[in-house]
Amino acid sequence: MLLMFFLQPANAEIFVDSARTNYSPVYDGNSRSLETTVDFHIDSDGEVYFKLLAYDKNDALKEGWWVHYLVYDSELLIGDLGNRTGNNATGYVSVVGGKIYTLKAFVHMPENLSLNQSYQCMILLCEHSETGGGSGGTPDPNVKFISYITLTTTYLIYGHVYDKNKNPISNIDVSITNMETGNSTTTKTNNTGFYSYNLYNLGYHNSDRIMVEATYSNITGYNLTTVNIENNFSECDIVISASIKTEKPDETEKNQVIWVIAGVLAAAAVICIIIIGKKVYGK
């Protein structure tokens, strides 16, 4: 999904000072909400309003898309414009020229969108004049905010954790971090050193970098992989430059048997020497 924020030309000018989209859970076929925040100001006193346009490629989508608009003056809510569906403009909010305001737009996506396809959601920031200006015209493409959202479902990241001798390390924590968002989680290896995790629970977009780390004997190993939604999975092994301290049961038992036999033979030898000595000196 592509989010765009355009300025609507009118008698007064609106300026976007900053815009950001909160990272959302990956789309799973059910409706989802995406929060976008836009800081803006107008060059003179007036009124502003907003409008949502959603597109599938070049075709306008009107069903199932809607936005809840909130306008803030610093932390103070000055306009709850309610929910508006595609192409339906909000009511007006009075603003002071030169002052920065914040628009929070909660975009709700409909159910059953096509996976692995880009959608475009455009919110117009418009100025309203006394004569009704600002409701028409062509949005200015030179001022815009774009966010890319990938509509996909599960994405599995998995692999093994090994020591430097390629022995699997079992039952240790594996840290998984999305480098683009900072979101992280922890899972464990099983008794064969294998781990797996569904990134759907963490949130991801195509081409996000995923860092996987594990620590053994105070030594940390890590590996980096990149999300590729065409595969829906990434294999990411970790090698830690430490050695597992293990003893093979068979070797241990063998050593114990050898020592027992050696002890018995030594004792027998001592007894034989004593008996022989007695016989010799007894004569």
Phi, psi and omega per residue, in radians:
M1 nan 2.365 -3.104
L2 -1.937 2.086 3.111
L3 -1.741 2.250 3.125
M4 -2.225 2.462 3.070
F5 -2.168 1.943 -3.085
F6 -1.917 2.694 3.022
L7 -1.622 2.366 3.133
Q8 -1.647 2.108 -3.112
P9 -1.174 2.396 3.130
A10 -2.772 -2.797 -3.089
N11 -1.203 -0.619 3.077
A12 -1.954 2.790 -3.110
E13 -1.826 2.471 3.047
I14 -1.852 2.453 -3.134
F15 -2.158 2.305 3.048
V16 -1.564 2.091 -3.140
D17 -1.522 -0.632 3.059
S18 -2.856 2.772 3.114
A19 -2.653 2.527 -3.116
R20 -2.690 2.644 3.109
T21 -2.099 2.210 3.070
N22 -1.200 2.409 -3.112
Y23 -1.138 2.225 -3.042
S24 -1.874 2.794 3.012
P25 -1.072 2.653 3.135
V26 -1.184 2.486 -3.109
Y27 -1.104 2.298 -3.095
D28 -2.088 0.310 -3.125
G29 1.697 -0.239 3.071
N30 -1.780 2.879 -3.130
S31 -1.116 2.514 -3.121
R32 -2.340 2.723 3.114
S33 -1.998 2.399 -3.130
L34 -2.203 2.087 -3.104
E35 -1.617 2.193 3.077
T36 -2.151 2.378 -3.109
T37 -2.073 2.270 -3.129
V38 -2.230 2.156 3.000
D39 -1.636 2.263 -3.069
F40 -2.523 2.842 2.970
H41 -2.554 2.840 3.130
I42 -2.065 2.588 -2.995
D43 -1.385 -0.167 3.063
S44 -2.630 2.836 -3.126
D45 -0.992 2.477 3.135
G46 3.097 -2.766 3.135
E47 -2.218 2.590 3.119
V48 -2.212 2.722 3.016
Y49 -2.578 3.010 -2.991
F50 -2.406 2.742 -3.114
K51 -2.605 2.478 3.119
L52 -1.805 2.342 2.985
L53 -2.255 2.246 3.137
A54 -2.128 2.467 -3.064
Y55 -2.332 2.486 2.925
D56 -1.900 1.814 -2.969
K57 1.025 -1.954 -3.138
N58 -1.886 0.057 -3.098
D59 -1.725 2.285 -3.132
A60 -1.208 2.420 3.078
L61 -1.915 2.202 -3.118
K62 -2.044 -0.283 -3.059
E63 -1.650 2.229 2.979
G64 1.531 -0.235 3.116
W65 -1.633 2.289 3.044
W66 -2.705 2.821 -3.065
V67 -2.337 2.453 2.968
H68 -1.797 2.082 -3.046
Y69 -1.818 2.293 3.045
L70 -2.277 2.335 3.135
V71 -2.044 2.281 -3.082
Y72 -2.098 2.513 2.905
D73 -1.857 1.757 -2.955
S74 1.042 -2.105 3.134
E75 -1.645 -0.039 -3.066
L76 -1.576 2.168 3.080
L77 -1.315 2.074 -3.131
I78 -1.947 -0.133 3.137
G79 -2.770 1.931 2.976
D80 -1.765 1.786 -3.009
L81 -1.576 0.093 3.045
G82 1.245 -2.849 -3.107
N83 -1.693 2.383 3.096
R84 -2.331 2.379 3.101
T85 -1.565 -3.129 -3.078
G86 -0.954 2.338 3.097
N87 1.202 0.098 3.092
N88 -1.750 2.035 -3.096
A89 -1.322 2.666 3.087
T90 -1.400 3.095 2.950
G91 -1.307 -3.113 -3.055
Y92 -1.670 2.585 3.044
V93 -2.191 2.229 3.128
S94 -1.388 2.323 -3.139
V95 -2.325 2.738 -3.139
V96 -1.679 2.364 -3.128
G97 -1.035 2.361 3.075
G98 1.474 -0.147 -3.103
K99 -1.667 2.456 -3.102
I100 -1.537 2.262 3.092
Y101 -2.085 2.864 -3.132
T102 -2.141 2.212 3.011
L103 -1.772 2.200 2.996
K104 -1.919 2.043 -3.090
A105 -2.009 2.039 3.114
F106 -1.703 1.754 -3.081
V107 -1.495 2.169 3.114
H108 -1.820 2.121 3.126
M109 -1.568 2.546 3.140
P110 -1.344 2.997 3.064
E111 -1.341 2.824 2.966
N112 1.081 0.634 2.966
L113 -1.285 2.749 -3.130
S114 -1.321 2.293 3.134
L115 -1.269 2.710 3.113
N116 1.002 0.562 3.122
Q117 -2.271 2.509 -3.140
S118 -1.527 2.369 3.052
Y119 -2.075 2.634 -3.112
Q120 -2.031 2.147 3.096
C121 -2.094 2.045 -3.045
M122 -2.015 2.203 3.056
I123 -1.956 2.114 3.128
L124 -1.530 2.328 2.997
L125 -1.783 2.010 -2.968
C126 -2.123 2.557 3.021
E127 -1.709 2.424 3.137
H128 -1.955 2.105 3.096
S129 -1.709 2.943 -3.129
E130 -1.077 -0.461 -3.120
T131 -1.586 0.102 3.106
G132 1.582 0.149 3.132
G133 -1.162 2.802 3.126
G134 1.715 -0.200 -3.110
S135 -1.635 -0.133 -3.128
G136 -2.192 -2.946 3.120
G137 1.581 -3.141 -3.103
T138 -1.854 2.283 3.112
P139 -1.017 2.526 3.136
D140 -1.368 1.961 -3.083
P141 -1.301 -0.096 -3.097
N142 -1.451 -0.248 3.133
V143 -2.137 1.870 -3.054
K144 -2.730 2.745 3.037
F145 -2.138 2.273 -3.053
I146 -2.168 2.332 3.015
S147 -2.302 2.356 -3.112
Y148 -1.812 2.198 3.106
I149 -2.104 2.236 3.124
T150 -1.636 2.190 3.081
L151 -1.571 1.818 3.130
T152 -2.624 3.092 -3.085
T153 -1.953 -2.035 -3.053
T154 -1.337 2.657 3.035
Y155 -2.514 2.032 -3.035
L156 -1.707 2.273 2.986
I157 -2.028 2.308 -3.033
Y158 -2.657 2.942 3.101
G159 2.900 -2.951 3.115
H160 -2.092 2.696 3.008
V161 -1.946 2.163 -3.081
Y162 -2.104 2.742 2.916
D163 -1.519 -3.068 -3.033
K164 -1.192 -0.281 3.104
N165 -1.715 0.232 3.129
K166 1.172 0.414 2.980
N167 -1.463 2.305 -3.139
P168 -1.181 2.484 3.131
I169 -1.860 2.061 -3.045
S170 -1.670 2.699 2.962
N171 0.962 0.735 3.021
I172 -2.090 2.749 -3.121
D173 -1.270 2.445 3.045
V174 -2.113 2.114 3.137
S175 -1.639 2.293 -3.132
I176 -2.139 2.150 -3.051
T177 -2.264 2.305 2.988
N178 -1.455 1.949 -3.056
M179 -1.190 -0.340 -3.126
E180 -1.409 -0.476 -3.054
T181 -2.026 -0.390 -3.035
G182 1.492 -0.118 3.110
N183 -1.150 2.387 -3.101
S184 -2.482 2.850 3.110
T185 -2.680 3.016 -3.121
T186 -2.324 2.416 3.015
T187 -2.318 -3.107 -3.109
K188 -2.216 2.679 2.989
T189 -1.404 2.700 3.070
N190 -1.573 -2.889 -3.070
N191 -1.263 -0.095 3.047
T192 -1.889 0.182 3.139
G193 1.387 0.215 -3.082
F194 -1.649 2.462 3.042
Y195 -2.312 2.776 3.018
S196 -2.724 2.638 -3.139
Y197 -2.688 2.457 3.106
N198 -1.592 1.962 -3.097
L199 -1.158 -0.216 3.066
Y200 -0.936 -0.631 -3.108
N201 -1.281 -0.330 -3.108
L202 -1.704 -0.512 -3.061
G203 1.627 2.297 -3.112
Y204 -2.814 2.804 2.989
H205 -2.199 2.871 3.063
N206 -1.057 2.425 3.120
S207 1.327 0.093 3.026
D208 -1.110 2.508 3.084
R209 -1.588 2.250 -3.109
I210 -2.013 2.119 3.109
M211 -1.701 2.284 3.113
V212 -2.096 2.244 -3.074
E213 -2.339 2.638 3.032
A214 -2.628 2.591 -3.098
T215 -2.192 2.327 3.090
Y216 -2.451 2.299 -3.105
S217 0.929 0.728 3.127
N218 1.118 0.274 3.079
I219 -2.021 2.257 -3.075
T220 -1.825 2.323 2.999
G221 -1.990 2.635 -3.112
Y222 -2.600 2.856 3.073
N223 -2.664 2.683 -3.092
L224 -2.141 2.346 3.080
T225 -2.318 2.875 -3.103
T226 -2.115 2.381 3.136
V227 -1.173 2.278 3.058
N228 -2.298 1.755 -2.988
I229 -1.200 -0.224 3.074
E230 -1.192 -0.454 3.120
N231 -1.657 -0.527 -3.061
N232 1.141 0.317 3.055
F233 -2.839 2.767 3.015
S234 -2.433 2.309 3.045
E235 -1.685 2.259 -3.035
C236 -2.510 1.676 3.116
D237 -1.471 2.706 3.099
I238 -2.177 2.353 3.045
V239 -2.055 2.137 3.133
I240 -1.790 2.277 -3.062
S241 -1.400 1.018 3.065
A242 -2.426 2.879 3.119
S243 -1.953 2.415 3.081
I244 -1.300 2.321 3.111
K245 -1.543 1.755 -3.105
T246 -2.303 2.698 3.006
E247 -2.176 2.288 3.134
K248 -1.361 2.179 -3.092
P249 -0.984 -0.701 -3.101
D250 -1.107 -0.759 -3.133
E251 -1.147 -0.680 -3.124
T252 -1.124 -0.804 3.135
E253 -1.098 -0.718 3.124
K254 -1.055 -0.771 -3.141
N255 -1.083 -0.700 3.127
Q256 -1.117 -0.732 3.130
V257 -1.096 -0.745 3.140
I258 -1.063 -0.770 -3.139
W259 -1.144 -0.643 3.110
V260 -1.126 -0.816 3.126
I261 -1.066 -0.773 3.130
A262 -1.051 -0.709 3.121
G263 -1.118 -0.756 3.122
V264 -1.088 -0.796 3.138
L265 -1.088 -0.712 3.125
A266 -1.109 -0.740 3.132
A267 -1.136 -0.732 3.125
A268 -1.091 -0.696 3.131
A269 -1.108 -0.708 3.138
V270 -1.121 -0.756 3.140
I271 -1.086 -0.760 3.125
C272 -1.061 -0.731 -3.141
I273 -1.096 -0.748 -3.137
I274 -1.108 -0.767 -3.117
I275 -1.121 -0.773 3.128
I276 -1.094 -0.695 3.135
G277 -1.106 -0.738 3.124
K278 -1.086 -0.730 -3.134
K279 -1.135 -0.739 -3.112
V280 -1.158 -0.905 -3.064
Y281 -1.321 -0.370 3.110
G282 -1.215 -0.503 3.109
K283 -1.274 nan nan
